[in-house]
Amino acid sequence: MKCKNLEVWKRSCRLSVATYRHFKTCTDYGFKDQITRSSLSIASNIAEGFEKESNKEKIRFIEIAKGSIAELMTQIYIGIEIDYIEKTIGITWANEAEELAKMLSSLKKNYTKEK
């Protein structure tokens, strides 16, 4: 698996694990499903993209992963507002998601240059 040495993939996996653990006992299954799926989608799309041969495909999956980050950020902010996520935890997750987005933007630039 080509992505296993990527720091952005490792960190996105850890963020997903944190959301799954946090919502393990949540009974609002709609919210739980949405936030865990968006967090899972980040690492999953990085993994899928890095198995593709062409840079164009890699870039497409990086963009999808960034879209999942935007979804997750939205859900984090809503989760804080409705008291599903403690503010300090939510801010930590949001900061990590922003860092992941920056890392993905840098990766995208590298593959855009190589076209």
RANORFEN-V598230 format. One line per field, one symbol per residue. ss: DSSP state (~ for helix, > for strand, _ for the rest). phi: phi as a letter, one per 40 degrees, with the letter a starting at -180 (. if undefined). psi: psi as a letter, one per 40 degrees, with the letter a starting at -180 (. if undefined). A space follows every 50 residues. Layout:
ss=???
phi=???
psi=???
//
This chain:
ss=_~~~~_~~~~~~~~~~~~~~~~______~~~~~~~~~~~~~~~~~~~~~~ ____~~~~~~~~~~~~~~~~~~~~~~~~~~~_____~~~~~~~~~~~~~~ ~~~~~~~~~~~~~__
phi=.ccccccccdccccccdccccccdbccccccdcccccccccccccccccc cccccdcdcdccccccccccccdcccccdcccgcbcdccccccccccccc cccccccdccccccd
psi=hdeeehddddddddddddddddedehegdddddddddddddcddddddde eididddddddddddddddddddddddddddefdhhdddddddddddddd ddddddddddddde.
//
